[in-house]
Amino acid sequence: MKNNHHIWRVWANALHRWGLQNLVASFLEAAGPLSLIGAQVIYIGQPILSGIVPDKYFKALAGVLEDDSQREEFIAYLLRES
């Protein structure tokens, strides 16, 4: 598992600024097995949006959605940062 905490920090700061950290954490908790489908959508959309968002951000997000332990760790990180 790659350590993407530097990317998570960027996401957490942005979500906190927009007041969405609790909503996103709740969504990630509730998504469960559907998160795997979300990861596949990210992989499909990556070539289209690669000029707007760096590839490492897509890979980190897909990793959070694919891996239950990463997802739980990110949720805890997100709530801890808020």
BELRATA-V159265 format. One record per residue. SS is DSSP state (H for helix, E for strand, L for the rest). OMEGA is omega in radians with two decimals (999 if undefined). Layout:
# BELRATA-V159265
[[SS;OMEGA] [SS;OMEGA]]
This chain:
# BELRATA-V159265
[[L;3.12] [L;3.09] [L;-3.10] [L;-3.08] [H;3.09] [H;3.08] [H;3.11] [H;-3.14] [H;3.11] [H;3.14] [H;-3.11] [H;3.12] [H;3.14] [H;-3.14] [H;3.10] [H;3.11] [H;-3.11] [H;-3.14] [L;-3.07] [L;-3.04] [H;-3.13] [H;3.11] [H;3.14] [H;3.10] [H;3.12] [H;3.12] [H;-3.14] [H;3.10] [H;-3.07] [H;-3.04] [H;3.10] [L;-3.09] [L;3.12] [H;3.12] [H;3.13] [H;3.08] [H;3.09] [H;3.10] [H;3.13] [H;3.08] [H;3.11] [H;3.11] [H;3.12] [H;-3.10] [H;-3.07] [H;-3.14] [H;-3.11] [H;-3.05] [H;-3.05] [L;3.10] [L;-3.09] [L;-3.08] [L;3.12] [L;-3.12] [H;-3.10] [H;3.09] [H;3.08] [H;-3.12] [H;3.12] [H;3.13] [H;3.09] [H;3.10] [H;3.11] [H;-3.11] [H;-3.10] [H;-2.97] [L;-3.12] [H;-3.11] [H;3.08] [H;3.14] [H;3.11] [H;3.12] [H;3.11] [H;3.10] [H;3.12] [H;3.11] [H;-3.13] [H;3.14] [H;3.12] [H;-3.11] [H;-3.10] [L;999]]
